[in-house]
């Protein structure tokens, strides 16, 4: 994608997230997006097939990196030498903090539940791959659903309560989630 296309896509994303902070996803039209992004309808459709496609791509761009494996090129943290679940959770919270304005906007608007569903999908994949989950005789699938819901609610709480570091939020989550072997 060339520079011009990237700028257009960023304008569309910005317009979309701005609209989402003020109205529900269902009420937003492609016309609303193109008016705020100051682009033509043809330009929008050259980037996205539908509003749903825009939502999928936005979430993939944001959450794909947020929930990816730690790398050495991180700006604010480096967990590349840590493979344990505690470090992975802290790494995710760093990315969520670094994406804070966008994440806050997405969660604060009427469409917050929609984005929590996307976050839970990515979390589910991480937890399903993690083998050291204590089940206490409870079905593993139930435990994974519980852990993803707890994480989503922890994130929602954190976005409303500034002043906590990713390490603190990770500790809060891991302390209240007894299913993960973190030692």
Long-range contacts (C-beta under 8 A, 24 or more apart in sequence): 5-47, 8-37, 8-39, 8-43, 8-47, 9-47, 11-37, 11-38, 11-39, 12-37, 12-39, 12-44, 12-47, 12-48, 12-54, 13-58, 13-61, 16-54, 16-55, 16-58, 17-58, 17-102, 17-105, 17-106, 18-105, 20-105, 20-106, 20-109, 20-110, 20-111, 21-105, 21-106, 21-108, 21-109, 22-109, 23-109, 23-110, 24-109, 24-110, 24-111, 25-55, 25-110, 25-111, 25-114, 55-114, 59-115, 59-118, 62-99, 62-102, 62-103, 63-118, 63-119, 63-122, 64-122, 65-95, 66-92, 66-95, 66-96, 66-99, 66-122, 67-92, 67-95, 67-122, 67-123, 67-125, 67-126, 77-166, 84-182, 85-130, 85-132, 85-180, 85-181, 85-182, 86-170, 86-174, 86-180, 86-182, 88-126, 89-151, 89-170, 89-173, 89-174, 90-166, 90-167, 90-170, 92-126, 93-158, 93-166, 93-167, 93-169, 93-170, 94-166, 96-155, 96-158, 96-166, 97-166, 100-159, 103-155, 103-159, 104-159, 107-155, 107-156, 107-159, 108-159, 112-156, 116-152, 116-155, 116-156, 119-151, 119-152, 119-155, 120-148, 120-149, 120-151, 120-152, 123-147, 123-148, 123-151, 123-152, 124-148, 130-180, 132-180, 132-181, 133-179, 133-180, 133-181, 134-178, 134-179, 134-180, 134-181, 135-179, 136-179, 143-179, 146-179, 147-177, 147-179, 147-180, 150-176, 150-177
